Amino acid sequence: MSRLKLFVVAGNYQEFQDFVINKRMKGFSYDFVYIANADELRGMSTIRGFYVGTYRERPDWSEIRDAIAIIKAKENRLIEPEDEVDLLSIGAYQVDN
């Protein structure tokens, strides 16, 4: 049985590692996956995860945001994939600071 994968958009890999260590110390046993770029999200049909640290400062933030918005829109059937969605307004991710 595979564990639930939670995808993490962090400002950098060190923030991701710190986040995972913190969650593991609190007893979370999920598979945490660092999103290194928007291409890793292409083709996904569902996504759950966290925004961590300085993610908004990433140079590829808008691409990642848009890729997740498309996944969430398809998943929730809120909009057509071509439409613009504010990711935080549809609750796709939890911000963890």
LOLUMTI-214157 format. One record per residue (C-alpha): residue number from 0; chain; z, x, y. Coordinates in nm, 3 decimals. Each point is the difference from the previous one (the first is absolute). Example, Ala and Ser with C-alpha at 12.3 -4.5 7.8 and 13.67 -1.06 7.14 Angstrom:
2
<r seq="0" mol="A" zz="0.780" xx="1.230" yy="-0.450"/>
<r seq="1" mol="A" zz="-0.066" xx="0.137" yy="0.344"/>
This chain:
97
<r seq="0" mol="A" zz="0.000" xx="0.000" yy="0.000"/>
<r seq="1" mol="A" zz="-0.103" xx="0.152" yy="0.329"/>
<r seq="2" mol="A" zz="0.225" xx="0.000" yy="0.302"/>
<r seq="3" mol="A" zz="-0.090" xx="-0.166" yy="0.326"/>
<r seq="4" mol="A" zz="-0.194" xx="0.228" yy="0.235"/>
<r seq="5" mol="A" zz="0.104" xx="-0.004" yy="0.363"/>
<r seq="6" mol="A" zz="-0.237" xx="0.167" yy="0.243"/>
<r seq="7" mol="A" zz="0.146" xx="0.196" yy="0.290"/>
<r seq="8" mol="A" zz="-0.172" xx="0.062" yy="0.331"/>
<r seq="9" mol="A" zz="0.198" xx="0.286" yy="0.155"/>
<r seq="10" mol="A" zz="-0.072" xx="0.224" yy="0.294"/>
<r seq="11" mol="A" zz="-0.029" xx="0.296" yy="-0.238"/>
<r seq="12" mol="A" zz="0.078" xx="0.102" yy="-0.356"/>
<r seq="13" mol="A" zz="0.347" xx="0.132" yy="0.090"/>
<r seq="14" mol="A" zz="0.098" xx="-0.341" yy="0.141"/>
<r seq="15" mol="A" zz="-0.125" xx="-0.155" yy="-0.323"/>
<r seq="16" mol="A" zz="0.208" xx="0.239" yy="-0.211"/>
<r seq="17" mol="A" zz="0.313" xx="-0.065" yy="0.208"/>
<r seq="18" mol="A" zz="-0.056" xx="-0.375" yy="-0.034"/>
<r seq="19" mol="A" zz="-0.037" xx="0.021" yy="-0.379"/>
<r seq="20" mol="A" zz="0.311" xx="0.216" yy="-0.037"/>
<r seq="21" mol="A" zz="0.197" xx="-0.248" yy="0.209"/>
<r seq="22" mol="A" zz="-0.123" xx="-0.297" yy="-0.206"/>
<r seq="23" mol="A" zz="0.068" xx="0.179" yy="-0.330"/>
<r seq="24" mol="A" zz="0.357" xx="0.074" yy="0.114"/>
<r seq="25" mol="A" zz="0.040" xx="-0.374" yy="0.061"/>
<r seq="26" mol="A" zz="-0.114" xx="-0.077" yy="-0.354"/>
<r seq="27" mol="A" zz="-0.362" xx="-0.099" yy="0.057"/>
<r seq="28" mol="A" zz="-0.214" xx="0.094" yy="-0.299"/>
<r seq="29" mol="A" zz="-0.344" xx="-0.111" yy="0.118"/>
<r seq="30" mol="A" zz="-0.304" xx="0.223" yy="-0.007"/>
<r seq="31" mol="A" zz="-0.046" xx="0.099" yy="0.365"/>
<r seq="32" mol="A" zz="-0.354" xx="0.102" yy="0.095"/>
<r seq="33" mol="A" zz="-0.081" xx="0.194" yy="0.317"/>
<r seq="34" mol="A" zz="-0.308" xx="-0.126" yy="0.182"/>
<r seq="35" mol="A" zz="-0.176" xx="0.320" yy="0.104"/>
<r seq="36" mol="A" zz="-0.305" xx="-0.179" yy="0.144"/>
<r seq="37" mol="A" zz="-0.170" xx="-0.340" yy="0.023"/>
<r seq="38" mol="A" zz="-0.243" xx="0.081" yy="-0.282"/>
<r seq="39" mol="A" zz="0.288" xx="-0.024" yy="-0.249"/>
<r seq="40" mol="A" zz="0.030" xx="-0.370" yy="0.087"/>
<r seq="41" mol="A" zz="-0.361" xx="-0.098" yy="-0.055"/>
<r seq="42" mol="A" zz="-0.056" xx="-0.245" yy="-0.282"/>
<r seq="43" mol="A" zz="0.364" xx="-0.105" yy="-0.029"/>
<r seq="44" mol="A" zz="0.068" xx="-0.372" yy="-0.034"/>
<r seq="45" mol="A" zz="0.374" xx="-0.001" yy="0.067"/>
<r seq="46" mol="A" zz="0.245" xx="0.229" yy="0.175"/>
<r seq="47" mol="A" zz="0.373" xx="0.022" yy="0.072"/>
<r seq="48" mol="A" zz="0.184" xx="0.278" yy="0.177"/>
<r seq="49" mol="A" zz="0.159" xx="0.147" yy="0.308"/>
<r seq="50" mol="A" zz="-0.083" xx="0.149" yy="0.337"/>
<r seq="51" mol="A" zz="0.217" xx="0.307" yy="0.056"/>
<r seq="52" mol="A" zz="0.077" xx="0.228" yy="0.293"/>
<r seq="53" mol="A" zz="-0.282" xx="0.102" yy="0.231"/>
<r seq="54" mol="A" zz="-0.280" xx="-0.179" yy="-0.186"/>
<r seq="55" mol="A" zz="-0.143" xx="-0.136" yy="0.327"/>
<r seq="56" mol="A" zz="-0.065" xx="0.356" yy="0.118"/>
<r seq="57" mol="A" zz="-0.233" xx="0.080" yy="-0.289"/>
<r seq="58" mol="A" zz="-0.356" xx="0.065" yy="0.114"/>
<r seq="59" mol="A" zz="-0.126" xx="-0.230" yy="-0.276"/>
<r seq="60" mol="A" zz="0.253" xx="-0.279" yy="0.066"/>
<r seq="61" mol="A" zz="-0.258" xx="-0.255" yy="0.116"/>
<r seq="62" mol="A" zz="-0.211" xx="0.054" yy="-0.312"/>
<r seq="63" mol="A" zz="0.303" xx="-0.040" yy="-0.228"/>
<r seq="64" mol="A" zz="0.118" xx="-0.306" yy="0.192"/>
<r seq="65" mol="A" zz="-0.342" xx="-0.163" yy="-0.029"/>
<r seq="66" mol="A" zz="-0.032" xx="0.078" yy="-0.372"/>
<r seq="67" mol="A" zz="0.341" xx="-0.155" yy="-0.071"/>
<r seq="68" mol="A" zz="-0.082" xx="-0.302" yy="0.216"/>
<r seq="69" mol="A" zz="-0.313" xx="-0.064" yy="-0.205"/>
<r seq="70" mol="A" zz="0.197" xx="0.021" yy="-0.325"/>
<r seq="71" mol="A" zz="0.268" xx="-0.237" yy="0.131"/>
<r seq="72" mol="A" zz="-0.255" xx="-0.244" yy="0.137"/>
<r seq="73" mol="A" zz="-0.179" xx="-0.019" yy="-0.334"/>
<r seq="74" mol="A" zz="0.330" xx="-0.024" yy="-0.186"/>
<r seq="75" mol="A" zz="0.130" xx="-0.281" yy="0.220"/>
<r seq="76" mol="A" zz="-0.342" xx="-0.149" yy="0.072"/>
<r seq="77" mol="A" zz="0.101" xx="-0.022" yy="0.363"/>
<r seq="78" mol="A" zz="-0.331" xx="0.113" yy="0.143"/>
<r seq="79" mol="A" zz="-0.340" xx="0.126" yy="-0.088"/>
<r seq="80" mol="A" zz="-0.004" xx="0.378" yy="-0.067"/>
<r seq="81" mol="A" zz="-0.211" xx="0.061" yy="0.311"/>
<r seq="82" mol="A" zz="0.260" xx="-0.152" yy="0.235"/>
<r seq="83" mol="A" zz="0.260" xx="0.204" yy="0.187"/>
<r seq="84" mol="A" zz="0.363" xx="-0.039" yy="-0.105"/>
<r seq="85" mol="A" zz="0.320" xx="0.138" yy="0.149"/>
<r seq="86" mol="A" zz="0.157" xx="0.146" yy="-0.314"/>
<r seq="87" mol="A" zz="0.361" xx="-0.036" yy="0.112"/>
<r seq="88" mol="A" zz="-0.049" xx="-0.365" yy="0.095"/>
<r seq="89" mol="A" zz="-0.091" xx="-0.094" yy="-0.358"/>
<r seq="90" mol="A" zz="0.295" xx="0.189" yy="-0.147"/>
<r seq="91" mol="A" zz="-0.198" xx="0.240" yy="-0.215"/>
<r seq="92" mol="A" zz="0.252" xx="0.276" yy="0.028"/>
<r seq="93" mol="A" zz="0.363" xx="0.061" yy="0.077"/>
<r seq="94" mol="A" zz="0.083" xx="0.250" yy="0.272"/>
<r seq="95" mol="A" zz="0.272" xx="0.237" yy="-0.118"/>
<r seq="96" mol="A" zz="0.145" xx="0.231" yy="0.267"/>
